[in-house]
């Protein structure tokens, strides 16, 4: 009885097509699986390219923001530099019009600066310039220091009388036959820097004497 029951099983092993049950041949359905895998790959590529484009856009935006930040930094540096007033040369503050906390307007005068290197502007009569030359020695007396004599020399002559540059200069050739002796500014510099114990400043009265012989 057992042998009869095992006959169909042996027959299927010998003849695979018998009994209505067959195993799928090797390679069957491979084409369909490849097509499904390819579709999945194509579907995965699309979001990857979109992500790359989004990342590139973010990089461009970051670069633009960086340039804007650098421009703001440069503007802030300039604004900070505007808060510092640098003198053209070393000197002393003589007339200060500003105090801490004041608001400053464009073109406002804040202070007067007296340079450390001072000179004398002597207004000699034009009749005294006949034998006066550049380089001649001069003795300088200052009313503030009557017992002190300073030494210097003639540096230059102004190209015109002092009154010629006034708002309303005098006109000597107007027919009134009155001659007015004009004065010409002469620059006299000190041979050595003045002693700090004798401070000098603009407006002080000076009596210079130039040796013309």
C-alpha positions, 0 to 999 in steps of 0.5 A: 500500500505504501509503495502505491502511495509513493508512486506519484511522488517518484513519477513527479521527480522523474517527470517534472511535468507530471501531476500538474505541479511544476517548479518555475524554470530558472530565470523566470520573472527576472525581466520583471524584477529588473524593470521594477528595480530600474523604476525604483532607481529612477525614482530615487535619482529625482529627489537626489538631484532636487536636493543637490540643487537646493544645496547649491541655492543655499550656498549661493544665498550664504555667499550673498549674506557673507558679502553683505556682512563684509560690507556692513563691517567695512561701513562700521569701521569707517563710522568708527574712524570718523569718531577720531579727529587727527591733527595735521601736526603736533601742537597745543590746543589753544581755543576749545569749543567742544566738550564731552557729550556735545553733538558735532555738526559738519564743518563745526570748529572744535578747537584751535591748534597752535603748532609747536614750531612757531615763527614771527610775522613782522610787519616792516615798512616798505621803506625798510626792506631796501637792504633786508634779505633772506637769511639775515640775523634777527634779534627778537624781543617779546613783551611778555619776557622783557629780560629774554632775547631770542635769536632768529633769521629772516625766512621769507617776504610776503608777496604783497602788503598786508592791507592788499589782502583786506576786504576793502584794500586801500587805493593809493592812486585815487587822485588824493595825492596822499601817500600812505606807507604800506607794511609788508609781512616778513617771516622770521623763524627762531634759530633754536626751538624756544625754551618751554619755560617761555611759552609763545603763542599767537597774538603776543607782542614782539619787537624784532630787529634785523641786522642788514649790515 
